[in-house]
């Protein structure tokens, strides 16, 4: 324990915990040793008085005392350098003048800092959200369990799942390595430990496992497609129920991905898709009940999968981005309608002086993996985008027009934790940032991951992030429901930046140009969540590096060195 202003410094990069009992003992020892308590000046000073800290398998108990009638906030930080990252953890605590104990989850961090002080406007300026994406949840543990899920309410599903022996990362009845309920619930447990009282849960889509209905009919040996659709919807309802159980007071903002459809991948009707009608009530009840009314939600969601909902002092605009995809099979009209919806919603928010987050599934810009597959065969004229290229420039123009309104963009799809800048279509300046979430599904060479983002409640500006991953190698086959997702990365620490604004990430991008730079190592490690081998190499880095900065294909080609292994 130390005086405020003399904290123990954490090293940047990742912190890992091995599985097994010795690791738990080590975890508790490190927490006891490293957790640092802060008051306004010196430990055990009055108002508030920080009396004790107790660590056990059940959590961390903070024992403190404040002035009767005063309202306090408990804040926490994952690290103290290079920037102060304290943000509210528990708010609106009315002190009674006697010792108070607040129990907090252990969380995945091996090192955490706390402070308690009187609540005020500056104290509660910051908030946190949980970003978790690409569940691809598979309930297909075996045939008997799958058949039982059809006839049992989702409130009984955990009991059915507990009777199975599918460990982390092991194949289920599909024969594939999937996101099992064990892995999904482990992610929620660790997210709650890292951020027990978030302002919101952000989900950038792809709820079910691939080809869900086909797997259902194959595993159960039935031709009842409707039963497969019903199980599909129940599986989404189960995932949302578990999220609500973990975070009962947080609204859940979601968008749909290319696998969120009863049809084939990327295949949904341009308007009024059956999936939208069948899932509207599931997505609304609980997750969005207190955010907007049902009629306002269904007015747009059941038509095109879109909706806009208030969030704090701003709004979140959710778009069904599959209509933008180059793989969408039903023409361009639906994508054009999405751009019109986006522009109209931004006009409303801007007129009301409300900041906005955009929530898509498929990120705008260059797909570096596909582009590199061409470049390594000396086709350096290719710049492949996930969106139909015709939508990219109009989208960038809209973002440029509302750059003072848009405070952040969230996507998923890649299953790989990364970020990129949106470039102005005229002058190529960096006008917005896109935070691309990990997948829980680990089939792209990634460890599964979750992200905690700190933001400014007044502007929705992103301030800080920490991403936590579960190590594939160390935890393969384990049935340990208490597994710690303790591989942690931070863009703030890795790039030495004070926030996640476009200007800060642009400076990070500029400094990571060389494949020998610290920024390159940070990006590469967080990209796969620490899984080996890393994706980026000296050869493909020019492609990956420039895909971060340039949104439009021609911008990318104009600024990328030609050829594999080119000096950059």
C-alpha positions in Angstrom: 0.0 0.0 0.0 1.3 3.4 -0.9 0.5 7.1 -0.8 -1.4 8.6 -3.7 1.0 9.7 -6.3 3.5 6.9 -5.7 1.9 3.9 -7.3 3.6 0.7 -8.2 4.0 0.8 -12.0 2.6 -1.9 -14.3 4.5 -2.9 -17.4 2.8 -2.4 -20.7 1.7 -5.4 -22.8 0.0 -8.6 -21.6 -0.4 -10.2 -18.2 -1.0 -14.0 -18.2 -2.2 -16.5 -15.7 -1.7 -20.2 -16.1 -4.5 -22.6 -15.5 -4.8 -24.9 -12.4 -4.8 -24.5 -8.7 -1.3 -23.0 -8.3 -2.3 -20.2 -10.6 -5.3 -19.4 -8.4 -3.0 -19.1 -5.4 -0.6 -17.0 -7.4 -3.5 -14.8 -8.6 -4.6 -14.1 -5.0 -1.1 -13.5 -3.9 -0.6 -10.9 -6.6 -3.9 -9.2 -5.9 -3.0 -8.9 -2.2 0.4 -7.5 -3.0 -0.4 -5.3 -6.0 -3.9 -3.9 -5.3 -3.3 -0.3 -4.3 -5.9 1.7 -2.3 -6.2 5.5 -2.9 -7.8 8.2 -0.9 -7.7 11.9 -1.6 -4.3 12.2 0.0 -2.9 9.4 2.2 -4.2 6.0 3.0 -6.4 5.9 6.1 -7.0 9.6 5.9 -10.5 10.8 6.9 -13.4 11.2 4.5 -13.2 8.7 3.2 -11.4 6.3 5.5 -10.1 3.3 3.7 -9.9 0.7 6.4 -9.1 -2.7 4.8 -9.0 -4.9 1.7 -9.8 -8.6 1.8 -9.2 -10.9 -1.1 -10.7 -14.4 -1.4 -12.1 -16.7 -4.1 -15.4 -14.9 -3.7 -14.1 -11.5 -4.6 -12.4 -8.3 -3.3 -13.9 -6.7 -0.3 -13.3 -2.9 0.1 -13.9 -1.7 3.7 -14.3 2.0 4.0 -16.1 4.8 5.9 -17.5 8.1 4.7 -19.4 11.0 6.1 -23.0 10.4 6.9 -25.3 11.6 4.1 -22.5 12.1 1.6 -22.5 10.2 -1.7 -19.4 8.3 -2.9 -18.0 6.6 -5.9 -15.6 3.6 -6.0 -13.3 3.9 -9.0 -10.9 1.3 -10.4 -8.1 1.3 -12.8 -6.3 -1.5 -14.6 -3.0 0.5 -14.7 -1.7 3.9 -13.7 0.9 4.6 -16.5 1.2 6.3 -18.9 -2.2 7.7 -18.2 -4.7 7.9 -15.3 -7.4 5.3 -16.2 -9.6 5.5 -13.2 -13.3 5.3 -14.0 -16.4 4.7 -11.8 -17.0 1.1 -10.7 -19.8 1.6 -8.2 -21.6 4.9 -8.0 -24.2 6.6 -5.9 -23.2 5.0 -2.6 -24.8 6.8 0.3 -22.5 6.7 3.3 -23.9 6.2 6.8 -20.9 7.2 8.9 -20.0 3.6 9.8 -17.8 1.1 8.1 -19.1 -0.1 4.8 -18.1 -3.2 2.8 -18.4 -3.4 -1.0 -17.7 -6.7 -2.5 -16.3 -6.6 -6.1 -15.7 -9.5 -8.4 -12.1 -10.7 -8.7 -12.0 -10.0 -12.4 -9.3 -11.2 -14.9 -6.7 -8.6 -13.9 -3.8 -9.7 -11.9 -3.4 -6.1 -10.8 -6.0 -3.6 -10.1 -6.2 -0.2 -8.3 -9.1 1.3 -6.4 -10.0 4.6 -4.9 -13.0 6.0 -3.1 -14.0 9.6 -3.0 -17.0 11.9 -2.9 -19.1 11.9 -6.0 -19.3 14.9 -8.2 -19.8 15.9 -11.8 -16.1 15.4 -12.5 -16.1 12.1 -10.7 -18.8 10.6 -12.8 -17.8 12.1 -16.2 -16.5 8.7 -17.3 -18.4 5.5 -17.9 -17.6 2.0 -19.2 -19.2 -0.3 -21.7 -18.6 -4.0 -22.5 -17.8 -4.8 -26.2 -18.4 -8.5 -27.0 -19.0 -9.9 -30.5 -19.3 -12.8 -32.9 -20.7 -15.3 -30.4 -21.4 -17.9 -33.0 -22.9 -19.8 -30.1 -23.5 -23.5 -30.7 -25.9 -25.4 -28.4 -25.2 -28.6 -30.4 -23.2 -30.4 -27.6 -24.7 -33.8 -28.6 -27.9 -35.1 -30.2 -29.8 -35.8 -26.9 -29.0 -32.4 -25.5 -30.0 -30.7 -28.7 -33.4 -32.5 -28.8 -34.0 -31.6 -25.2 -33.3 -27.9 -25.8 -36.2 -27.8 -28.3 -38.7 -28.9 -25.7 -37.3 -27.1 -22.7 -37.6 -23.5 -21.8 -34.3 -21.5 -21.9 -34.4 -21.2 -18.1 -33.6 -24.9 -17.9 -30.8 -24.9 -20.5 -28.0 -24.4 -18.0 -28.9 -27.7 -16.3 -28.9 -29.5 -19.6 -25.5 -28.0 -20.6 -24.0 -28.9 -17.2 -24.5 -32.6 -17.9 -22.1 -32.5 -20.9 -18.4 -32.8 -21.0 -17.4 -30.4 -23.8 -14.3 -28.6 -22.6 -12.9 -25.3 -23.9 -12.1 -25.4 -27.6 -13.0 -29.0 -28.1 -15.4 -30.1 -31.0 -19.1 -30.5 -30.3 -21.7 -32.5 -32.2 -21.0 -30.5 -35.3 -17.5 -31.9 -35.4 -16.2 -28.3 -35.3 -14.5 -26.3 -32.6 -17.3 -23.9 -31.6 -18.3 -21.3 -29.0 -19.9 -23.7 -26.5 -22.1 -22.5 -23.6 -19.1 -23.1 -21.3 -17.0 -20.7 -23.3 -19.8 -18.2 -23.7 -20.6 -18.1 -20.0 -16.9 -17.9 -19.1 -16.6 -14.8 -21.2 -19.5 -13.2 -19.4 -18.1 -14.1 -16.0 -14.8 -12.4 -16.9 -16.5 -9.4 -18.4 -18.5 -9.0 -15.2 -15.3 -9.3 -13.2 -13.6 -6.6 -15.2 -16.6 -4.3 -15.3 -19.4 -5.3 -13.0 -21.6 -2.3 -13.6 -21.2 -1.1 -17.2 -23.4 1.6 -18.7 -24.2 -0.7 -21.6 -23.3 -3.9 -23.5 -22.4 -3.5 -27.1 -22.8 -6.5 -29.4 -21.8 -6.1 -33.1 -23.6 -9.2 -34.3 -23.3 -12.8 -35.5 -25.2 -14.6 -32.6 -25.5 -18.2 -33.9 -23.0 -20.8 -35.1 -22.6 -21.0 -38.9 -25.4 -22.8 -40.9 -27.4 -23.2 -37.7 -30.5 -24.7 -39.2 -28.6 -27.2 -41.3 -26.6 -28.4 -38.3 -29.8 -28.8 -36.4 -31.5 -31.0 -39.0 -28.3 -33.0 -39.5 -27.6 -33.7 -35.8 -31.2 -34.5 -34.9 -31.9 -36.4 -38.2 -35.0 -34.5 -38.9 -36.4 -32.5 -41.8 -38.3 -30.1 -39.5 -36.8 -26.8 -40.6 -39.3 -24.8 -38.5 -38.0 -26.5 -35.3 -34.5 -25.4 -36.4 -35.7 -21.8 -36.7 -37.4 -22.0 -33.3 -34.2 -23.3 -31.7 -32.2 -20.6 -33.5 -34.4 -17.9 -31.9 -34.3 -19.7 -28.5 -30.5 -19.8 -28.7 -30.4 -16.0 -29.2 -32.9 -15.6 -26.3 -30.7 -17.8 -24.1 -27.6 -15.7 -24.9 -29.5 -12.5 -24.1 -30.9 -14.0 -20.9 -27.4 -14.8 -19.7 -26.2 -11.3 -20.5 -29.0 -9.9 -18.5 -28.3 -12.2 -15.6 -24.6 -11.0 -15.6 -25.5 -7.3 -16.1 -29.1 -6.8 -14.9 -29.1 -3.0 -15.1 -27.2 -2.5 -18.4 -29.1 -1.9 -21.7 -28.0 -4.2 -24.5 -27.4 -2.6 -27.9 -26.9 -5.0 -30.8 -26.6 -5.1 -34.5 -27.1 -8.1 -36.8 -24.4 -9.9 -38.7 -24.3 -11.8 -41.9 -25.0 -15.1 -40.1 -28.1 -13.7 -38.3 -30.5 -15.0 -40.9 -32.7 -18.1 -41.5 -31.3 -18.3 -45.0 -27.8 -18.8 -46.3 -24.9 -16.7 -45.1 -25.4 -13.1 -46.2 -28.8 -13.9 -47.6 -31.7 -11.9 -46.2 -34.6 -10.2 -47.9 -34.1 -6.5 -48.9 -37.1 -5.6 -46.8 -39.2 -7.4 -44.1 -37.0 -10.5 -43.7 -38.7 -13.3 -41.7 -35.8 -13.3 -39.2 -36.5 -9.7 -38.3 -40.2 -10.4 -37.5 -39.4 -13.6 -35.5 -36.7 -12.0 -33.4 -38.0 -8.5 -32.7 -39.6 -9.4 -29.3 -36.6 -11.4 -28.3 -34.1 -8.6 -28.9 -36.4 -5.9 -27.4 -37.7 -7.4 -24.2 -35.1 -6.8 -21.5 -32.2 -5.6 -23.6 -33.9 -2.4 -24.9 -37.1 -2.2 -22.8 -35.9 0.9 -21.0 -34.1 2.5 -23.9 -37.0 3.1 -26.4 -40.5 2.0 -27.0 -41.4 -1.1 -28.9 -43.3 0.6 -31.7 -40.3 2.9 -32.4 -38.0 -0.2 -32.4 -40.1 -2.4 -34.7 -40.9 0.5 -37.1 -37.4 0.1 -38.6 -36.1 -3.2 -37.2 -38.7 -5.4 -38.8 -38.3 -3.7 -42.1 -34.5 -3.6 -42.5 -32.8 -4.7 -39.3 -32.1 -1.1 -38.2 -32.9 1.0 -35.2 -31.7 4.0 -33.3 -31.8 4.2 -29.6 -30.9 6.8 -27.0 -27.8 6.2 -24.9 -27.1 8.5 -22.1 -26.7 12.0 -23.6 -26.4 10.6 -27.1 -27.7 8.0 -29.5 -26.6 4.7 -30.9 -27.4 4.1 -34.6 -27.5 0.4 -35.5 -27.3 -0.6 -39.2 -27.8 -4.0 -40.8 -24.5 -3.8 -42.7 -24.9 -7.1 -44.6 -26.8 -5.0 -47.2 -23.5 -3.2 -47.8 -21.5 -6.4 -48.4 -20.0 -7.3 -51.7 -21.4 -10.8 -51.0 -25.0 -9.7 -50.6 -26.9 -11.5 -53.4 -29.9 -9.2 -54.0 -28.5 -6.1 -55.6 -27.6 -2.6 -54.4 -31.0 -1.0 -53.5 -31.0 -2.2 -49.9 -27.5 -0.8 -49.3 -28.5 2.5 -50.7 -31.5 2.5 -48.4 -29.2 1.9 -45.4 -27.1 4.9 -46.3 -30.2 7.1 -46.6 -31.4 5.8 -43.1 -27.9 6.6 -41.6 -27.9 10.1 -43.0 -31.4 10.8 -41.8 -30.7 9.6 -38.3 -27.4 11.6 -38.1 -29.3 14.7 -39.2 -31.7 14.2 -36.3 -29.0 13.7 -33.7 -26.9 16.6 -34.9 -30.0 18.9 -34.8 -30.5 17.9 -31.2 -26.8 18.3 -30.4 -26.5 14.7 -29.4 -23.3 12.7 -30.0 -23.6 9.3 -31.8 -22.0 5.9 -31.8 -22.5 3.8 -35.0 -22.9 0.1 -34.6 -22.3 -2.2 -37.6 -21.2 -5.8 -38.1 -19.0 -5.6 -41.2 -16.3 -2.9 -41.0 -16.0 -0.4 -43.8 -12.6 -0.4 -45.6 -10.0 -2.7 -47.0 -9.9 -6.4 -46.0 -6.2 -7.0 -45.4 -6.3 -10.8 -45.4 -8.0 -11.1 -48.8 -5.9 -8.3 -50.2 -2.7 -9.9 -49.1 -3.7 -13.2 -50.7 -3.5 -11.4 -54.0 -0.4 -9.3 -53.2 1.7 -12.3 -52.2 1.1 -13.6 -55.7 2.3 -10.3 -57.1 -1.2 -8.9 -57.9 -0.6 -5.6 -56.3 -3.4 -3.9 -58.1 -6.0 -5.5 -55.9 -7.5 -3.7 -52.9 -10.4 -6.0 -51.7 -13.1 -4.5 -49.5 -15.8 -6.3 -47.5 -18.3 -3.7 -48.6 -19.4 -3.2 -52.2 -16.9 -0.5 -53.2 -19.7 1.7 -54.4 -20.9 2.3 -50.9 -17.6 3.2 -49.4 -17.2 6.8 -50.7 -20.8 7.8 -50.0 -20.4 6.4 -46.5 -17.1 8.3 -45.9 -18.8 11.5 -47.2 -21.6 11.1 -44.7 -19.1 10.5 -41.8 -17.1 13.6 -43.0 -20.3 15.7 -42.9 -21.0 14.6 -39.3 -17.5 14.2 -37.9 -18.4 16.4 -35.0 -21.4 14.2 -34.2 -20.0 10.7 -34.6 -17.8 9.8 -31.5 -17.1 6.2 -32.4 -17.9 3.3 -34.7 -18.1 -0.3 -33.5 -17.9 -3.4 -35.7 -17.1 -7.1 -35.5 -17.0 -9.8 -38.3 -13.2 -10.5 -38.4 -13.0 -12.2 -34.9 -9.7 -10.3 -34.6 -9.2 -7.3 -32.3 -8.1 -4.3 -34.2 -9.0 -0.8 -35.2 -8.9 1.5 -38.2 -9.4 5.0 -39.3 -12.1 6.4 -41.6 -10.6 8.6 -44.3 -12.2 11.6 -45.9 -13.1 10.8 -49.5 -11.8 14.3 -50.7 -8.8 15.2 -48.7 -8.0 11.8 -47.1 -7.8 13.2 -43.5 -8.7 10.8 -40.6 -12.2 11.7 -39.6 -13.4 8.8 -37.4 -12.2 5.6 -35.7 -13.6 2.1 -36.0 -13.1 -0.3 -33.1 -13.3 -3.9 -34.3 -14.2 -6.4 -31.6 -12.7 -9.8 -31.0 -14.9 -12.8 -31.7 -15.8 -15.3 -29.0 -15.4 -17.8 -31.8 -11.7 -18.5 -32.2 -11.6 -19.8 -35.8 -9.5 -17.0 -37.4 -6.3 -17.7 -35.6 -7.5 -15.7 -32.5 -8.0 -16.3 -28.9 -11.5 -15.5 -27.8 -11.7 -12.0 -26.3 -13.8 -9.3 -24.7 -13.2 -5.6 -24.5 -13.9 -3.0 -21.8 -14.1 0.6 -23.1 -14.0 3.8 -21.0 -15.8 6.8 -22.6 -16.7 10.4 -21.8 -20.4 10.5 -20.8 -20.8 14.0 -22.1 -19.3 13.5 -25.6 -19.3 9.7 -26.0 -15.6 10.1 -26.9 -13.6 6.9 -26.3 -10.9 7.3 -23.7 -9.4 4.0 -22.8 -9.7 0.3 -23.6 -8.5 -3.0 -22.2 -9.0 -6.3 -24.0 -9.0 -9.7 -22.3 -8.4 -13.1 -23.9 -8.5 -16.7 -22.9 -5.4 -18.6 -24.0 -6.2 -21.4 -26.4 -3.2 -23.5 -25.7 -3.3 -23.3 -21.9 -7.0 -23.9 -21.5 -7.7 -26.4 -24.3 -10.0 -29.1 -23.0 -10.5 -27.6 -19.6 -13.9 -27.7 -18.0 -13.0 -25.0 -15.4 -15.9 -22.5 -15.3 -13.7 -20.1 -13.3 -11.1 -19.8 -16.0 -9.4 -16.4 -16.0 -9.2 -14.4 -19.3 -6.1 -12.8 -18.1 -4.2 -12.0 -21.2 -4.7 -8.3 -21.3 -3.8 -5.7 -24.0 -4.4 -2.0 -24.0 -4.2 0.4 -27.0 -3.5 3.3 -24.6 -0.5 1.5 -23.0 0.8 -0.1 -26.2 0.8 3.1 -28.2 1.3 5.5 -25.3 -1.8 7.6 -26.2 -4.2 9.4 -23.9 -7.4 8.4 -25.6 -8.8 6.7 -28.7 -9.7 9.8 -30.7 -8.9 9.9 -34.4 -5.9 12.2 -33.8 -4.4 10.0 -31.1 -4.8 6.8 -33.2 -3.5 8.6 -36.2 -0.3 9.4 -34.2 -0.1 5.8 -33.2 -0.5 4.6 -36.8 2.3 7.0 -37.9 4.6 5.6 -35.3 4.0 2.0 -36.1 5.0 2.1 -39.7 8.1 -0.1 -39.3 7.6 -3.8 -38.5 10.3 -3.4 -35.9 8.3 -0.7 -34.0 6.7 -1.1 -30.6 3.4 -0.1 -32.1 3.6 -2.9 -34.6 4.2 -5.4 -31.8 1.2 -4.0 -29.8 -1.1 -4.2 -32.8 0.0 -7.7 -33.8 -0.3 -9.1 -30.3 -3.8 -7.6 -29.7 -4.9 -8.6 -33.2 -5.0 -12.4 -32.3 -5.4 -11.9 -28.5 -1.9 -13.3 -28.0 -2.5 -16.5 -29.9 0.5 -17.9 -31.8 1.5 -17.5 -34.6 0.8 -13.8 -35.0 -0.9 -12.7 -38.2 1.2 -9.8 -39.2 4.8 -10.3 -40.6 7.4 -8.0 -42.1 6.2 -9.2 -45.5 2.5 -8.5 -45.2 2.7 -5.5 -42.9 2.5 -2.9 -45.7 -0.9 -4.3 -46.6 -2.2 -4.6 -43.0 -0.6 -1.2 -42.0 -2.3 0.7 -44.8 -5.6 -1.0 -44.4 -5.7 0.7 -41.0 -5.4 4.2 -42.5 -7.1 4.2 -45.9 -10.8 3.4 -46.3 -11.2 3.7 -50.1 -9.5 1.2 -52.5 -7.8 3.9 -54.5 -6.5 5.7 -51.4 -5.0 2.3 -50.3 -3.3 1.6 -53.6 -1.9 5.1 -53.9 -0.3 4.9 -50.5 0.9 1.2 -50.2 4.3 0.1 -51.3 4.2 -2.4 -54.1 5.1 -6.0 -53.7 5.6 -8.6 -51.0 8.3 -7.7 -48.5 8.6 -4.1 -49.9 10.4 -1.7 -47.6 7.9 0.5 -45.9 
